[in-house]
Structures are given as C-alpha cells and as structure tokens.
Amino acid sequence: MNTLQNYKGAILPLVVGLASFFLSAYTPSAINSVLIALVLGIVINNLISIPASFDKGVSFTSGKLLEISLLFLAFDIDYRSIASLGIGSFGILILVVFSLLIITYFLAIKLKCPGSTGWLVGFGTAICGSSAIAALSPSVSKNKEDVAISMAVVNLLGTLGMILLPFILLKTNLGASEIGLMIGGSLHSVGNVAGAGYSLSPEAGEAALTFKLARVALLSPALIFFNYLVNRNTVKSWKEHFRLPWYLLGFILITIISSVIQFPETMLSSMEVIGKIILTIAMAAIGLKVNFQNLIKSGKSGLLFGVIIFAIQLGLLSLFLLF
C-alpha cells in the first residue's frame, strides 16, 4: 500500500513536469521549462489541497530526480572551451567567479539571508543559473522552498539583465571581446547570454557564448570549493572534504570524460534533453511543496540579495576591464 501511495505522489509532478516541458516550446526562451514547472507546481499547491498520501512521492521526486538530472546535464560541459579563451581572459573569469563565491558565502551570513537562499542565489549567479542551483542544493539546502526562491530569483534577474545590459553596454566604447566578457561573465543562463550578446552584434554574441561556456566549465571546481566553505568547520578530517555525494562524483567524472572523448552530437543532444526533462519534473515537485506566503516572505530577501550579488559581479568584471 505504501508503495502505491509513493507512485501516486510521483505521478503528479511527472504530469506537471512533462506538461511544462512541452509548453516551453511555445514560450520565449527566457521562460524555460524549469521556471514554468516551478510556477505551475506552486500554483497547484496553493490552489488545490493535495492529499497527504502524495507527500512521500513528491518528496522523493523533488530530491532524487534533482540529483539524477545532474548526471545528464554534465554531458553539456566541455573543458575544451577554456582553451579558446587564452590564459589572460580565463584568469579574469576564475578571479571573478571564485571571488564572488567567497563574497556570497560571507555576505549571506552577514545579511542573515534566510536558510540557504543566499548561498544558492549567489552560486547560481556566479556560474550558470538554474543548473548551478540544482547542482549545489542537495548538499547545502534541506528546505525545498529555498531552492524554489533561488530558481525564481536567478531566472528573473537573468531575464532583466538580458534586456537591460545591452542598452548599458551600447553607451560604452567597449569592443566585441570586452562586451562578450561583460555579458558572458555575468548573465545567468546560456539563453540570457545568447539573447543579450547577439542583440548587439554577431561578434559580441560569439564572444559572450565563449566566455559563458568557460564559466560553466568551472561548475565542478566551484562545487568542491563552495562545499568546502560551507562544511569546513564541521568536518573532523581534511579527507572528508573529498567525500562528495555520489551524484557530484558522477557529475565530475562525466564532465572529465566528455571533455576527453568526443561523443556523437546526437548523443549529447539526447543527454541534454533527458537532463532538462528530469530537472523540469524535479522542479515541478519542488513547486508542489512550496507555500505561497512563505515564498513571498523569504523571496524579498532572496531577490534583494540577488540584486546585490549581481551588481558586485558586474563591478568586479568592470574593474578587471580597467586593468
């Protein structure tokens, strides 16, 4: 009987997630399947009384599928993209990303950002938005509402940045490479970067995507580093820092293999689609566990923190461009 109840609970986010994935084909690129599933899940949970017998299945889906999705999304990361930047440009990216991670960790504590929301928003801002949050959340967040808030914040700020940043950059005398660094080094998702970069020029778009892909390639070392920051005072031995959860070990292993071995393009595309579908279903399950009042209350702090971190990120990139 318990097994049947678990299946019932898993069917709801499965239906919501698949519906969101197919619906995303008819929406602007900024409104992706992950955001649609999250919003639909929240709306359903707050409008309809979901039976208590669904809880176990929804919780299982929101946790395990989030971890599994990372294994498929890992195929999309290629360390070879780093080589195309050159040492100087890649060095700037490393300094900005890891400086932002350090600032995120301490600033979230200083500003008393609720739960793990600040850490997740900052990590998503530093690397690649929703995928970065999905990668970090199982190891630092016990509250699924923190994940929902963080996803909503980075998607909102990424969309606003995609619209506003090109207008700001048009008023500067920066070249295509410098514009590419500002866009590719700051905006939250690949879609945001492509939209902003190519709206200025093909050269700026190509440069922005190159910087963005190199930034995404930093996800694995960033995960290890941020997990160290969070857990450094709780572990008994330095060896425990390398005892990563199975999904992170699998994620890192796949990224290394996919950077060494040239997989067929059809296989990589399939892995990307499967990963996005699984992540979308997981986000639907997370949304189904979110209380709207709690979302509004904690969301204000998360949004303010996201704006601060995004501004710091742009400031760091501008500072490095001056030198």
N, C-alpha and C positions, 0 to 999 in steps of 0.2 A: 504493500500500500504506500509506504514512504517513497519507494522508487517511482511509482506512478505520479505522486504529487510533485516530485522533483522534475519529472518530464513535463508536467503541466506548467510548472513555473518557468521552464526554459522555453516553452513554445511561444509565450507572449513576446519576450524580447527578440526571438527569432523572426516572428512575423513583422514586428515593428522595424527591426533592423533591415530585413530584406526589402520591405516597402520603401524605406528611406534610401537605400542604395539605388533602387530603380528610379525613384523620384528625383534623385540628384542629377540624373541625365537631362532633366528638363529645367534645371535651375542654373543661375550664374555660377561660375567656378568658385567664387568666394563662399557660396552657400553649399558646402560639400556634404556628403552623406553622413559624416560623423556628427556635424552640427545639427542636421535635420533629425537624426535618430535621437540625439540628446534632448532636443527641444520637444519632440513628439513624446518621448518617454516621460519627461517632466509634466507635460500637459495631461497625459493619460493618468498618471499617478495622482494628480491633484484634482482631476475632474471625476474620476471613477474610483470607487472603493475596490481595490484589488484584494481578492481573498488571501487570508493569511497562509493558506496552503501553498501559495505561489512563492512565498518568501525564499525557501531553500533553493529552488530552481533559478530564481532571478539573481540571488547572491552568487551562486555557482557560476552563472553565465557572466556576470559582471567581473568576476575575479579571474577565473581560469582562461576564458576566451581573450581577455586583455593580455595575458602572458603569452598565449599561443600565437596571437596576431603578430607579435614582435618577431617571431621566427621567420614569418613570411615577408614582413616588411624589411628585414635585414638584407634580403637579396637586392634591394634597391640602392644599397650603399656601396660605393666603389672608391677605394682609397687612391686609385689611379688619378682621380680628378684633382687630387692635391698637387700632383706633379706639374699640371698645366699652369699653375699659378706662379711658380717661382718662389724662392726662399723668402724674399722680402715681403711679398703680399701675404704669403701663408703665415709668416711670422706675426704680421699685424692681426690676422684672424685669430691666431692662438692667444695672443695677448688680450684681445678684446673679449673672446669667449670665456677664458678662464678668469679674467678679472671680473667679468660680470657674474660668474658663478660664485666667486668669493663674496662679492658685494651682495648678491641675492641671499646667501646663507645668513650673513650677519645682519643685514638690513631687515629681513623678515622677522628676526628675533627682536631687533631694536624697536620696530614699529608694532610689535605684537600682532602680526598678521595671524588671523585665526587658523588653527590646525596646521596643515601643511600647504595651504593655498599659496602663500607667498613663495615657498620653495618651488612648487610646481609651475607657477606663472613665470618666475624668473628663469627656470630651466627651459621651459618652452620658448621663451623669448630669446634666450642665448643660442639655442640650436635650431629647432625646426618645428615649433608649434605643437600641434596635437600629438604627433608621433613621439616627440621627446617626452611629453607629459605621460603618455601611455607607457613608455619605457621606464620612467622613474617611479611612477605612482605605486606599483606593487611593493616597493621596498621602503618607501618613506611615508605612505599615507594609509591609514586604517579607515578613514572616513570617505566614502564614495562621493559625498557632496562636495568635498574639496576638489576632487577630480572634475566634477561637473562644472564647478565655478571656474576652475583654471582653463578648461577647454573653451568655455563661453568667452572668457576674457581675452585669450590669445586670438581666437577667431575674430572677435570684434575689433581688437586693436590692429590685427593684421589687415583686415579689410579697410579700416580707416587709413592706415599707413599706406596701403596700395593706392588710395585715392589722393591723399594729401601730399605725400613725399615727392612725387614727380613735380608738382607745382612749386614746391620749395626749391628743388634742385634746378629747375629751369631758371631761377633767379641768380644762380651761381655761375662761375666761369669754369666749372669742373669739366674735364674731358670724359670720354665714354668709360675709360677704365676706372676713374675715380667715382663716377656716378654708379658704376657697377658694384664697386666696393661698398658704397653707402647703402644701396638697395639690397644687394645680396648678403651684406653683412649685418642687416638689421631686420628686415621683414620676416614674418613668422613662418610662412609656408612657401613651398616652391611655386604654388599658384599665385600667391601675392607678389612674389619676386618677378615672375614672368609678366604678370599684368602691369606692374609698375615700370619695369625695365623697357619692355617693348613699346610702351606708350610714348617713350622719349625717342628711341631710335633702335634699329636692329643691333647696332654695335653695343649700345648700353645694355640691351636685353641679353645678349650673349655673354657679356662680361658679368652681369648680375647673376645669371644662372651658374656660371663657372664658380663664382665666389660662394654662392649658396650651396652648391653640391660639395664643395670643400668643407664648408661649415657643417653640413650634415654628416660628413665623414668623421667629424670629431665627436659624434654621439657616443661611441663606445668608450674612449678615454674620459669623456665628460661624465658618463655614468659612474665609472670607477672612482673618479675624483670626488664627485658630489656625495656618493655613498660613504667615502672616507670622511668628508666633512661632517656628515650627519652622525656617523657611528664612531667617530674617533675616540670619544670619551666613554664609550660603553663596552668596547671590546677588551678582552683580557690579554690578548697577544696580537702582535702585528700580523701574524699569519691569518687571523680572522678577516682581515681586510680583503683577502684574496678568495675567501669562501663565498663566492657570489651565488645567488639563486640560479637554479638550472636554466631558466629562460634567458638570463643575462649571459651566462656562459655560452648557451646555444646561439644567441644573437651575435656575440663577439666572434665566435667560431665561423658562422656563416658569412659575416662581413669580410673576414680574412680570406676565406675560400673563394668567395665571389670576386675578390679583387685580384686573386692569383689566376683563377680559372675563368676563361671566357665562356660563360653559359650562353646557350642559344637565346636570341632575343624573344622568341615566342615563350620560352620557359620563364624568363624574367618577367615578362608582361603578365603571365598567368599567376606567378607568385605574388606580384603586386596587387592584382585584382582580388585574389583569395585573401590576402592580408587585410585589404581595405574592407572586404565584406565581413570578416571576422571581427575587426575592430569596430565596425559600424554596429554589429549586433551587441558587442560588449558595451558600447556607448548607450544603446537603447536600454540595456539592463541597468546601467548606472542611472540614467534618467528616471527609470521606474522606481528608484529608491530615494529620489530627491524630493524634499518638502519645499514647496514654493516660497513659503515665508522665510525658511532658513536660507534659501538661495538668495533672496533679496537682501537679507540682513548681512550675510557674510560676503555677498557679491560686491557690495560697495567698497569694502576694504580690499578685496582682490583686484577690483578694477583700478582703484587708486594706486595700489602697489604696482600693477601692470604698467600704468602710465609713467610712474616714476622710473621703473627699470628700463622701459623703452627709451625714455629721454636720456638716461645715463648711457645706454648703449649707443645712441646717436651721438652723444657728446664725446664718448671715447673714440669712435670712428673719425669724427671731425678733428679731434686732437691729433690723432696719428697722421691724418692727411696734411696737417700743417707742417709736419716734420718730414 
